[in-house]
Amino acid sequence: MNFGTGEKVYEKDERVLLDSELLPAAVKCWFTVQGRGMPLSMKIRNEEGEIQTMAPIFTDTFQKLRYGGVPLWRYQCRVFQEGIEKSFCLYFYPEEGKWRVGK
């Protein structure tokens, strides 16, 4: 007997990011009464070693995930910089209080 939903549970449409593929980020974030974080701006160090500020950040989607038991909040964000829209993923590790951004 098979009690399936018709969906393949074990296939993921998203690959797991390695820590080496993420850059540390300093994020200014507002937390609501319900505990949801809303990133407002961030600073990252670019390839030349200069600190780059990105603001304001617009959040498109938000997900609470767990990888190997470690909680992770994933934000799909966009920012307008020099008239160009840039999309990126921002990751928050609540147990460590650290932010990372996808390269």
Disulfide bonds with the S-S distance in Angstrom:
none
